[in-house]
Amino acid sequence: MKETKITKFPEHKPSAMELKEAVALPGVGLSIPVRAAKAKLSALLELVARGQ
């Protein structure tokens, strides 16, 4: 019989996804500075590139 390979994923770290720079603007809603959004996106892309 074939053995099934069990893949274990790393534990989810919600603190890595927090946007501390987000600001609620009246009439607009949640606003995130472009630099902060770019930094978060770059970090996510690096994680994907490393296979996480």
C-alpha positions as CSV (number, residue, x, y, z in Angstrom):
1,M,0.0,0.0,0.0
2,K,1.1,3.5,-0.7
3,E,1.8,5.7,2.3
4,T,0.0,9.1,2.2
5,K,2.2,12.1,2.6
6,I,1.1,14.5,5.2
7,T,1.9,18.1,4.6
8,K,2.1,20.3,7.6
9,F,1.7,24.0,7.1
10,P,3.3,26.6,9.4
11,E,1.0,28.1,12.1
12,H,-0.9,31.1,11.0
13,K,0.6,34.4,12.4
14,P,-2.1,37.1,12.3
15,S,0.3,39.7,13.6
16,A,2.2,39.5,10.3
17,M,-0.9,40.7,8.5
18,E,-1.9,43.6,10.8
19,L,-2.1,47.0,9.2
20,K,-1.2,49.4,12.0
21,E,-1.1,52.3,9.6
22,A,-4.8,52.0,8.6
23,V,-7.0,55.1,9.4
24,A,-10.7,55.5,9.3
25,L,-11.7,58.6,7.4
26,P,-15.1,60.1,7.7
27,G,-17.2,59.7,4.6
28,V,-14.5,57.5,3.0
29,G,-14.0,54.5,5.3
30,L,-10.8,52.6,5.9
31,S,-7.7,54.2,4.3
32,I,-4.3,52.6,4.0
33,P,-1.2,54.6,3.0
34,V,0.3,53.4,-0.4
35,R,3.7,52.8,1.1
36,A,2.3,50.6,3.8
37,A,0.2,48.6,1.3
38,K,3.2,48.2,-1.0
39,A,5.3,46.9,1.9
40,K,2.7,44.4,2.9
41,L,2.2,43.2,-0.6
42,S,6.0,42.8,-1.1
43,A,6.2,40.8,2.1
44,L,3.4,38.5,0.9
45,L,5.1,38.0,-2.4
46,E,8.4,37.1,-0.7
47,L,6.5,34.5,1.4
48,V,5.0,33.0,-1.8
49,A,8.4,33.0,-3.6
50,R,9.8,31.0,-0.6
51,G,7.0,28.5,-0.9
52,Q,5.2,29.3,2.4
